[in-house]
């Protein structure tokens, strides 16, 4: 059970306080409601590039990292299609340093040419390190645009191509800042051995002077229903074939989301799961196989991914995945297997509450998706799911015309 | 509202006191050492079974790793599937890790389910049977994964660097070849298991919510004489034979980044200069604000990340700078790495920078002792290496007293760059 208190500043900043007396640390998590889905299709990768620029100094503090390190703190950030999240973990005594830093960069960035030039290069190297210089590294860069034709989830957070990042200029950076970085577009969570009154005092001092900004309401086109099977075949310099099958599923707000999550657990969580037992152990077709949900806020994907054992034909292997899909569509999951998946969710839930940083991040996320209390009650939504519901949802999603399949073939087979 | 000063740092508080919760040490009925870290508010338990096993003790490549990985692939009383299904039914996780000097079995579970799974854990540790069928499936998978990992420049550079430092015949330096997967049989695994997995070669670390009930369960399952071997522990020695060649280039034509490894053999935790070097290393490349990051990422934009580490192994240690950089800037990056190292030998670290690093390390220690599992990780090192529990107190003492002159002396003593080894994988 995670306890919290919530208040909103006049400028619209939402603040959540979680008291935990067992730790000498405080975690400060600041989530901005801006992700790669908000980008201009001609300037993708910008939200993430911007995340890098947030460490390039703010109007009053030239060196963000240095002053935090003096205070014994550590920080990082990540960007995903839905939001950008910044966090700091530091000794409780130095909490005010975090407020000073985060409020100053919310007030205004330094916008230096030097920082932009360097971070463009750093992000290009990140692109190479993660996507181009790794075997199988470009798979999601191929799969997302196959599955999404309208919705901006079609491009990855890193961006459609390197040129978009290389061409970013300082004016665009400024525009982006004032368009999306604002108290009324952010959620601040403070966790640790701290009183709400103290957080209120610090918020009033550091964040309240920042004026509300004009944030346009997000209005994204919904991905239309997919009506026919899509396939893409590529050849790459990798040793083994890989297959990806992506089915459209519901959004994070839909009650069906939890059922999809359970289905993915039944299919592929752990060594006793169906896909692993049948396709890796018994039939020996795959060296690894997974089923998972993309977990996005807007309508997401239910993805199957597998790397083939050498010598196995990719279309034969796909048929065996299809057989497992047919099985979950046609036969009800037994009680033991269903309980196993639910117990697994319960266990993950308890383990996720151990780290103070994790708890503050989760609080920000649940506030973002509209109902913070779900952090405590969501577990119940899993416990009531029946075998019948699982079968219904499996039949609803796992239709050939709802699927995008990527055949990622090895150029020089081993 | 009063005007606030956004230009200057709010009042800073030095981390004066670190509450280093120390484990209690005990013995099971059969003499097996058990370490207990009861902490945290969550009803979870983690059990680390640490064996003096690992690559150091194997006769040929992969035996240690495969033996440890296959402990849960079938036992006297349960099939591989039954083990997985039962553990997963109770939401328990098991990790099987193989290292150079140790192997472990780490179990995470909700405290309420420990009685339901402990018999399975007991069977995994005492009675694995290494079924031939499961072995063949595992080897096929592992061989493929090995081939994939060999196509990554960072792996090529890492393994080559260790080989260069320690030699192909030394367990720390040995490179696993694809053909090594071909001649593994269950007999080799069983003999390795029998030699090393017994109560006199094991330590247990309990963390999370640990009470008498948990300790009694562990004692009932692992405190008996049924898994003693009465073997004399044989000390195995290996000779370090570094390569003569100081620079090794591995060409990979299609690479868009090159992996760099530069460094030398050093020493481990038990060396008198270890703490000081670890602070010097922090300054050079041990955190985001380090000199290597500041210069090579934040000023030049050559890389997404660069760092240096001191790696401590049971019998020695090493120092290494590691990065992946754009192929076209690789030579410049190497030059800048040496520039930063030389600078530490020639110029005193400023008091401001040293204070920053001291505070940063203390903050890092605070984080690494926060929460039951971080605490367990921090003491694993101590327990594995038979160090004293005041290890971290001594480190804090060095942090509080070290001065720029000590650091420049250490840099000149150990950063003898003419004896450094360089490995580049990609293009150069």
Boltz contact constraints between the chains, C-beta under 6 A:
constraints:
  - contact:
      token1: [A, 22]
      token2: [B, 41]
      max_distance: 6.0
  - contact:
      token1: [A, 23]
      token2: [B, 370]
      max_distance: 6.0
  - contact:
      token1: [A, 24]
      token2: [B, 366]
      max_distance: 6.0
  - contact:
      token1: [A, 25]
      token2: [B, 370]
      max_distance: 6.0
  - contact:
      token1: [A, 60]
      token2: [B, 6]
      max_distance: 6.0
  - contact:
      token1: [A, 60]
      token2: [B, 7]
      max_distance: 6.0
  - contact:
      token1: [A, 65]
      token2: [B, 288]
      max_distance: 6.0
  - contact:
      token1: [A, 65]
      token2: [B, 289]
      max_distance: 6.0
  - contact:
      token1: [A, 66]
      token2: [B, 289]
      max_distance: 6.0
  - contact:
      token1: [A, 67]
      token2: [B, 9]
      max_distance: 6.0
  - contact:
      token1: [A, 69]
      token2: [B, 289]
      max_distance: 6.0
  - contact:
      token1: [A, 69]
      token2: [B, 356]
      max_distance: 6.0
  - contact:
      token1: [A, 69]
      token2: [B, 360]
      max_distance: 6.0
  - contact:
      token1: [A, 70]
      token2: [B, 356]
      max_distance: 6.0
  - contact:
      token1: [A, 70]
      token2: [B, 359]
      max_distance: 6.0
  - contact:
      token1: [A, 71]
      token2: [B, 12]
      max_distance: 6.0
  - contact:
      token1: [A, 72]
      token2: [B, 15]
      max_distance: 6.0
  - contact:
      token1: [A, 72]
      token2: [B, 359]
      max_distance: 6.0
  - contact:
      token1: [A, 72]
      token2: [B, 362]
      max_distance: 6.0
  - contact:
      token1: [A, 72]
      token2: [B, 363]
      max_distance: 6.0
  - contact:
      token1: [A, 73]
      token2: [B, 363]
      max_distance: 6.0
  - contact:
      token1: [A, 91]
      token2: [B, 15]
      max_distance: 6.0
  - contact:
      token1: [A, 91]
      token2: [B, 363]
      max_distance: 6.0
  - contact:
      token1: [A, 91]
      token2: [B, 366]
      max_distance: 6.0
  - contact:
      token1: [A, 93]
      token2: [B, 13]
      max_distance: 6.0
  - contact:
      token1: [A, 94]
      token2: [B, 13]
      max_distance: 6.0
  - contact:
      token1: [A, 96]
      token2: [B, 10]
      max_distance: 6.0
  - contact:
      token1: [A, 97]
      token2: [B, 10]
      max_distance: 6.0
  - contact:
      token1: [A, 100]
      token2: [B, 10]
      max_distance: 6.0
  - contact:
      token1: [A, 104]
      token2: [B, 6]
      max_distance: 6.0
  - contact:
      token1: [A, 118]
      token2: [B, 301]
      max_distance: 6.0
  - contact:
      token1: [A, 121]
      token2: [B, 301]
      max_distance: 6.0
  - contact:
      token1: [A, 122]
      token2: [B, 297]
      max_distance: 6.0
  - contact:
      token1: [A, 122]
      token2: [B, 301]
      max_distance: 6.0
  - contact:
      token1: [A, 122]
      token2: [B, 304]
      max_distance: 6.0
  - contact:
      token1: [A, 125]
      token2: [B, 303]
      max_distance: 6.0
  - contact:
      token1: [A, 125]
      token2: [B, 304]
      max_distance: 6.0
  - contact:
      token1: [A, 125]
      token2: [B, 326]
      max_distance: 6.0
  - contact:
      token1: [A, 126]
      token2: [B, 304]
      max_distance: 6.0
  - contact:
      token1: [A, 128]
      token2: [B, 256]
      max_distance: 6.0
  - contact:
      token1: [A, 128]
      token2: [B, 257]
      max_distance: 6.0
  - contact:
      token1: [A, 129]
      token2: [B, 257]
      max_distance: 6.0
  - contact:
      token1: [A, 129]
      token2: [B, 304]
      max_distance: 6.0
  - contact:
      token1: [A, 129]
      token2: [B, 324]
      max_distance: 6.0
  - contact:
      token1: [A, 132]
      token2: [B, 256]
      max_distance: 6.0
  - contact:
      token1: [A, 133]
      token2: [B, 256]
      max_distance: 6.0
  - contact:
      token1: [A, 133]
      token2: [B, 257]
      max_distance: 6.0
  - contact:
      token1: [A, 135]
      token2: [B, 148]
      max_distance: 6.0
  - contact:
      token1: [A, 135]
      token2: [B, 151]
      max_distance: 6.0
  - contact:
      token1: [A, 205]
      token2: [B, 4]
      max_distance: 6.0
  - contact:
      token1: [A, 239]
      token2: [B, 147]
      max_distance: 6.0
  - contact:
      token1: [A, 239]
      token2: [B, 148]
      max_distance: 6.0
  - contact:
      token1: [A, 240]
      token2: [B, 144]
      max_distance: 6.0
  - contact:
      token1: [A, 270]
      token2: [B, 88]
      max_distance: 6.0
  - contact:
      token1: [A, 271]
      token2: [B, 84]
      max_distance: 6.0
  - contact:
      token1: [A, 272]
      token2: [B, 84]
      max_distance: 6.0
  - contact:
      token1: [A, 272]
      token2: [B, 85]
      max_distance: 6.0
  - contact:
      token1: [A, 272]
      token2: [B, 88]
      max_distance: 6.0
  - contact:
      token1: [A, 287]
      token2: [B, 141]
      max_distance: 6.0
  - contact:
      token1: [A, 287]
      token2: [B, 144]
      max_distance: 6.0
  - contact:
      token1: [A, 340]
      token2: [B, 88]
      max_distance: 6.0
  - contact:
      token1: [A, 340]
      token2: [B, 89]
      max_distance: 6.0
  - contact:
      token1: [A, 343]
      token2: [B, 91]
      max_distance: 6.0
  - contact:
      token1: [A, 344]
      token2: [B, 91]
      max_distance: 6.0
  - contact:
      token1: [A, 347]
      token2: [B, 91]
      max_distance: 6.0
  - contact:
      token1: [A, 347]
      token2: [B, 110]
      max_distance: 6.0
  - contact:
      token1: [A, 354]
      token2: [B, 42]
      max_distance: 6.0
  - contact:
      token1: [A, 354]
      token2: [B, 371]
      max_distance: 6.0
  - contact:
      token1: [A, 355]
      token2: [B, 371]
      max_distance: 6.0
